[in-house]
Structure formats: structure tokens, C-alpha cells
Amino acid sequence: EEPFCPVELAEFPAVPASDGDPSPLAAGVLSAMNEARVCASTDTTRYILNSVYLDAHAVVATDGRQLYRRNSLELAISQGAIFPASPVLGILPHDEVAHLWLWHREERPYAQITAGRWRWITKLVDGNFPHYQQVIPKLENYNGLVRISEPDAVRLQSVLPKLPGFKDKDSKIILSVTDKGAVIRTAANLPKVHVALDRSEVVSTPSGEMAFNSRYLLSALQRGMRELRTRDPMSPLMMTDSNRIHLWMPLRDVVTRPEPAASPEA
């Protein structure tokens, strides 16, 4: 036994009390918030993006270069709430019945989430979240689709962190999709490595090659997304499933293969 001097309860700040009635959180909301926080910004100067946004239909997070959204949630809240991208979202049980309270105290927004035996009370980020709907492109405008098979997805999750350049700031890789299949290769200034996705299905082919940060692809694969959609070297890339989208900006300095010149007869 060791004696110790406990801190008196009066020394702790008062726990903010929630107002009003709770709203039930649909199944999958907490897991979506935990997935989304990986895409939130860690730049302290972009305070509004150090967050996970929750509205009546979707969970969203972005750092300005990548964006995650899960929709089709149908939550009983009248306006959006901007949660801090806290590690607590990874601790709360995702398979328990959860409830949400939203209220204001001294003109500051607060939230409380209860799940199982856990209760999380937090100040919300005060401000306006960006209009994320405006940056999500329409799927019908994307002419490239690769359905990554489960064996290729497992292999990529093992191979991508080992590729030359993965620890660089941009972690650049290049995706080439043709009728013969999809190939991922390292950038031109790095040792040459080709990873053929020979078990995946090329549904349709885009124009040109796409360079992008391999960490974004790795993150989407780890979440279970398997449909990779592309358009051209200047448009965002997307990984999708039935109700989730993870999109990210390409790297603009890739040298695309020139189109063959037309013959005089043509």
C-alpha cells in the first residue's frame, strides 16, 4: 500500500450539463466520424479544418488536399455540428447504442455523445464549415474505373509503405490504366518499381497517367473501399463504395505520355 494525496473534487472544473432531449445516432455514425478524422487537417492555422463535420445527412472531414464523406445517415439534427478531430472518436464503442446532445452555453456550442458506458462532452468548433458539396464531382463525369480485387488490396496495403519515396512529403506514385490492366509505379526520380494490379478489373480507362500521394490510396484501402475512379491528370481521384467517398487532389508535375501525331492521310 502506498499513501497518496488525492485531488479534491472541488478542484476540477464543472462538467457542462446538456440541455434538451438527445437525438439517436444511427448505426455507423461513430465509425464514420473516426474514419473521417484521418482526413482532417493538423495545421493549427486552419482551425476550422481541424474537425469532423456532422449534419443531418453526412459525416465530412477535409484538410484541403483530401476529403472524406459518408452520406445516407438521416440524423435527427436541425443544423450541422463541427466536432474537434479528437482521438476520443477512436475510443468510443461503435457497436453500442449512441445518443447526441447539442446545446449552447454562454454563446459557445457544446455536444455530448453517450455510447455504452462512455460519455464524451466537448466544445464544438465555432464557425462555418466549407461548402463541401461544391467540390465533390459527379461520378458520371469520371471515365475511368478500376475495381480493385481483395487480393490486390491486401497486397497494396503491404507494398505501398515499402515503395521508394513513401516517406517523402508527397509520397508520390503514378497510376497508369489501359485496356490491358492497371499498374502503379514509382516516380521518375526514384528507383523503378512496378506493381501490376493483375487481379483487378478495369471497367473503363481514363486519359493519361495520374500522379498522387500514395498515403491517400492506402488510407482508403484500409477503410475497405475498392472502387478507384479517375478522370484525367488534373482532376481529383476518388475511392468509393455504396455510401462513402474519399477524394484527393493529384500531383500536377507528372509528365503524361503525348498523344500520337496524326498521319498526313488523316
C-alpha positions in Angstrom: 0.0 0.0 0.0 1.2 3.5 -0.9 -0.3 6.6 0.6 -1.2 9.5 -1.8 -2.9 12.9 -1.6 -6.0 12.9 -3.8 -7.1 16.0 -5.6 -10.3 17.3 -4.1 -13.4 17.1 -6.3 -13.9 20.8 -6.0 -10.6 21.4 -7.7 -11.9 20.1 -11.0 -13.9 22.4 -13.4 -17.6 21.8 -13.5 -18.8 19.4 -16.2 -21.1 21.2 -18.7 -24.6 19.9 -18.4 -26.5 19.1 -21.6 -29.8 20.8 -22.4 -32.8 19.4 -24.1 -33.5 15.9 -25.4 -31.0 13.7 -27.1 -31.0 12.6 -30.7 -30.3 9.0 -31.5 -27.2 8.4 -33.6 -27.7 5.9 -36.5 -25.5 2.9 -36.7 -22.2 3.7 -38.4 -22.1 7.4 -37.4 -19.3 7.0 -34.8 -17.2 4.7 -37.0 -17.6 7.2 -39.9 -16.5 10.1 -37.6 -13.5 8.0 -36.6 -12.7 7.3 -40.3 -13.2 11.0 -41.2 -10.8 12.4 -38.6 -7.8 10.9 -40.5 -8.6 13.3 -43.3 -8.9 16.4 -41.0 -6.2 19.0 -41.1 -3.5 19.0 -38.5 -2.4 22.6 -39.4 -3.2 24.7 -36.4 -3.6 27.8 -38.6 -6.6 26.1 -40.3 -8.6 25.7 -37.2 -11.9 25.2 -38.9 -10.5 22.2 -40.8 -9.1 20.5 -37.6 -12.5 19.0 -37.3 -15.1 16.4 -38.3 -18.4 17.9 -39.6 -21.7 16.2 -38.8 -25.0 17.3 -40.4 -28.4 15.7 -41.0 -27.2 13.5 -43.9 -23.4 13.1 -43.8 -20.1 13.0 -41.9 -17.3 15.0 -43.6 -13.7 16.0 -43.0 -11.1 17.6 -45.2 -7.6 19.1 -45.0 -7.8 21.0 -48.3 -6.0 18.2 -50.2 -8.2 15.3 -49.4 -11.9 14.9 -48.4 -13.9 12.1 -46.8 -17.7 11.9 -46.8 -20.1 9.3 -45.7 -23.8 10.0 -46.5 -27.2 8.3 -46.2 -27.3 8.7 -42.5 -30.5 10.7 -41.9 -29.8 12.1 -38.5 -32.4 14.0 -36.4 -30.5 17.3 -36.1 -31.6 20.6 -37.5 -28.1 22.1 -38.2 -24.6 20.9 -38.6 -22.1 20.4 -35.8 -18.3 20.8 -36.1 -16.5 18.3 -33.8 -12.8 18.5 -33.0 -10.9 15.7 -34.7 -10.3 14.0 -31.4 -8.8 10.5 -30.7 -11.8 10.0 -28.5 -13.7 9.1 -31.7 -11.5 6.0 -31.9 -12.2 5.0 -28.3 -16.0 5.3 -28.2 -17.6 1.9 -28.9 -19.0 1.8 -32.4 -21.4 -1.1 -31.8 -23.3 0.4 -28.9 -26.5 2.4 -29.0 -25.4 6.1 -29.1 -27.1 9.4 -28.4 -26.2 13.0 -29.2 -27.0 16.3 -27.4 -26.3 19.7 -28.9 -26.6 22.9 -26.9 -25.1 26.4 -26.3 -23.7 27.7 -23.1 -22.5 31.3 -22.9 -22.7 31.6 -26.7 -20.4 28.6 -27.1 -21.6 25.4 -28.8 -21.3 22.1 -26.9 -22.0 18.5 -27.7 -22.4 15.3 -25.7 -22.2 11.8 -27.1 -23.1 8.8 -25.0 -22.3 5.3 -26.2 -22.5 2.3 -23.9 -20.7 3.2 -20.7 -18.9 6.2 -22.3 -19.8 9.8 -22.2 -17.9 12.4 -24.2 -18.6 16.1 -23.6 -16.7 18.6 -25.8 -16.8 22.2 -27.0 -17.6 22.3 -30.7 -15.6 24.2 -33.3 -17.3 27.6 -33.6 -17.5 28.7 -37.3 -18.8 27.7 -40.7 -17.6 24.5 -42.3 -16.7 24.8 -46.0 -19.4 24.0 -48.6 -18.0 20.6 -49.3 -20.8 19.7 -51.7 -19.3 22.0 -54.3 -16.0 20.1 -54.5 -17.4 16.6 -54.8 -17.5 15.8 -58.5 -20.3 13.8 -60.2 -19.5 10.2 -60.7 -20.9 10.2 -64.2 -18.2 12.6 -65.3 -15.5 10.1 -64.5 -14.5 7.9 -67.4 -12.0 5.7 -65.5 -13.0 2.9 -63.1 -10.8 0.2 -61.6 -12.4 -2.3 -59.2 -9.5 -3.4 -57.0 -9.8 -7.0 -56.1 -9.4 -8.2 -52.5 -6.0 -9.9 -53.1 -4.6 -6.8 -54.8 -6.0 -4.6 -52.0 -4.2 -6.7 -49.4 -1.0 -6.7 -51.4 -1.1 -2.9 -51.9 -1.6 -2.3 -48.2 1.6 -4.3 -47.6 3.6 -2.9 -50.6 2.8 0.8 -50.6 4.6 1.6 -47.3 7.7 -0.1 -48.7 7.9 1.7 -52.0 10.8 4.1 -52.6 9.7 7.7 -51.8 6.8 6.6 -49.4 8.4 8.6 -46.5 8.8 11.7 -48.7 6.4 14.6 -48.2 4.3 13.9 -51.2 4.8 10.1 -51.2 4.3 10.2 -55.0 3.2 7.3 -57.1 1.9 7.1 -60.6 -1.2 5.2 -61.8 -1.4 4.0 -65.4 -4.7 2.4 -66.6 -5.1 0.8 -70.0 -7.3 -1.9 -71.5 -4.6 -4.4 -70.5 -4.8 -3.5 -66.8 -3.8 -1.1 -64.1 -0.2 -0.5 -63.0 1.2 1.6 -60.1 4.8 2.7 -60.4 7.3 4.9 -58.6 8.1 8.5 -59.7 10.7 9.0 -62.4 13.4 10.3 -60.0 13.1 7.2 -57.8 14.2 3.5 -58.2 11.9 1.9 -60.7 9.2 -0.3 -59.2 6.1 -1.5 -60.9 3.1 -3.0 -59.1 0.6 -4.6 -61.5 -2.9 -4.9 -60.3 -3.4 -8.0 -62.4 -6.3 -9.4 -60.4 -8.3 -6.2 -60.5 -10.9 -5.3 -63.1 -10.5 -2.3 -65.4 -14.1 -1.3 -66.1 -13.2 1.8 -68.1 -10.0 3.6 -68.9 -9.2 7.3 -68.4 -6.9 9.6 -70.4 -3.3 10.0 -69.3 -1.5 9.0 -66.2 -2.3 10.2 -62.7 0.3 11.1 -60.0 -0.8 11.3 -56.4 0.1 10.7 -52.8 0.1 7.0 -52.1 -0.9 7.6 -48.4 -4.4 8.6 -49.6 -4.9 5.4 -51.6 -3.5 3.4 -48.6 -6.0 5.1 -46.2 -8.9 4.4 -48.5 -7.9 0.7 -48.9 -7.6 0.3 -45.2 -11.2 1.5 -44.8 -12.4 -1.2 -47.2 -13.0 1.0 -50.3 -12.3 -0.9 -53.5 -13.6 1.3 -56.5 -10.9 3.7 -57.8 -12.3 6.4 -60.1 -10.2 8.6 -62.3 -10.8 11.3 -65.0 -7.6 13.0 -66.1 -4.2 14.0 -64.7 -5.7 17.4 -63.4 -8.9 16.1 -61.7 -9.2 14.6 -58.2 -9.1 10.9 -57.8 -11.8 9.1 -55.9 -12.2 5.8 -54.0 -15.9 5.0 -53.4 -18.3 2.4 -52.2 -22.1 2.5 -51.7 -22.2 5.4 -49.2 -18.6 6.7 -48.8 -16.3 8.8 -50.9 -12.6 9.6 -50.3 -11.3 12.0 -52.9 -7.9 13.7 -53.1 -6.0 16.1 -55.4 -3.4 14.8 -57.9 0.2 15.9 -58.0 0.5 18.2 -61.0 4.1 17.6 -62.1 3.7 14.2 -63.8 4.8 14.0 -67.4 2.0 12.4 -69.4 2.5 10.4 -72.5 1.9 12.6 -75.6 -0.9 11.6 -78.0 0.4 10.2 -81.3 0.6 12.7 -84.1 -2.0 12.3 -86.9 -0.7 11.0 -90.2 -0.9 13.2 -93.3 -3.6 10.9 -94.7 -5.7 11.6 -91.7 
